[in-house]
Amino acid sequence: MLARARAIQNQLVQWRRAIHQYPEVGFTETRTAALVADELSKLGLRVETGVGKTGVVGHLGSGSPVVGLRADMDALPLQEANGVPYASRVPGVMHACGHDAHTAMLLGVATLLAQLNHELPLSGKVRFLFQPSEETIDDEGKSGAARMADDDAMEGVDIVLAQHVTPEYPVGDIVAGEGLISAAEDSFRIKLIGKGGHAAYPHRTVDPIFMLGPVLQTIQGIVARKSNPVKPAVVSVCSVHGGAATNVIPDSVELLGTCRSADEGTRQFLLAELDKALGVARALGGDYEFQVMPGQPSAHDSPAAADLIRWVGIELLGAEHVQLPKPGMGAEDFGVFVAKAREGGTMFGLGVWSGEGEKRVAHSPTFDIDERALSVGTAIMAEATLRYLRGQVPSHQ
């Protein structure tokens, strides 16, 4: 399968660059979706469009089991700073998280499996899930995975697999293993309410900026002093806005931030403690408003899926090129698909660092990948799918 993937390397690069040059943010991926649907149709797959608003689903094979393969298609609102021929041609939008590569590789997997299905029919079905809007949510608070699930994209799926590029590892390495795929993420908005007035007469006011210091200290104490230290948790205040003049104490100060957690109990604990911490504002004579914008729940690799990827990675790349994942608190909506699959699923990391020079950090204007990784990711996904369909899966120890 690795040899077959390398044989279509040029096509993988062409797809990736075509998508990279015309990035689209969440739920606007019409051009990308049209490219995907066209390529899948050429392969003879049954294609559904408009799934989860702008998603595409391709169907290959028949019978059971059913393997779901997911790639996200959306870009980020960033101005690209790379001086490459395939740089973004859309002002203020770029593929800074590798979703262009994910989409190109899943098209590659579809190509390889369609070829094999023509030679000898697959022992089951493959469902190709090209997902919109992983990075953002719509007006109802739903991301692309949730919208696709609402449209029954995961109906009857036994196991779901995905990959994500990672600049921390060189080309030729993958990162696979059982553990936390993504943390639960909840955003929050806080309004500290006081009573504004002239800066020369602070005793006639209830100063919300004065409240800010004790409130921030109490918030930071939630994880430091109250949360179980063996359970991952993060509370970060990321934006503070208050006042507009040098001689006016404002009526209020607004804060924005995020909570991250690895299990539902810790998730609810953090939100409850955050509400308690804001009571400091009332103790200082003011008040507060607290709004939570719920995000995605935490997601964990299923043992069977993680073992499958590790086994395939070791056989195709060698044990020295299959790394165990490092703990992290990043958030992503793939967990929606994992929860819907009968045997769960896994997301593995794909090394995309060239091995020389600076590692390109994701979500930055200079993010880019070594495109030699495209055939590696394509091969791992295709081989893992074949082995699962054939019942060639390792027993979990």
Secondary structure, 3 states (H helix, E strand, C coil): CHHHHHHCHHHHHHHHHHHHHCCCCCCCCHHHHHHHHHHHHHCCCEEEEEECCCEEEEEEECCCCEEEEEEECCCECCCCCCCCCCCCCCCCCECCCCHHHHHHHHHHHHHHHHHHHHHCCCCCEEEEEEECCCCCCCCCCCCHHHHHHHCCCCCCCCEEEEEEEEEEEECCCEECCCCEEECEEEEEEEEEECECEECCCHHHCECHHHHHHHHHHHHHHHHHHHCCCCCCEEEEEEEEECCCCCCEECCEEEEEEEEEECCHHHHHHHHHHHHHHCHHHHHCCCEEEEEEEECCCCEECCHHHHHHHHHHHHHHHCHHHEECCCCCCCCCCCHHHHHHCCCCEEEEEEEEECCCCCCCCCCCCCCCCCCCHHHHHHHHHHHHHHHHHCCCCCCCC
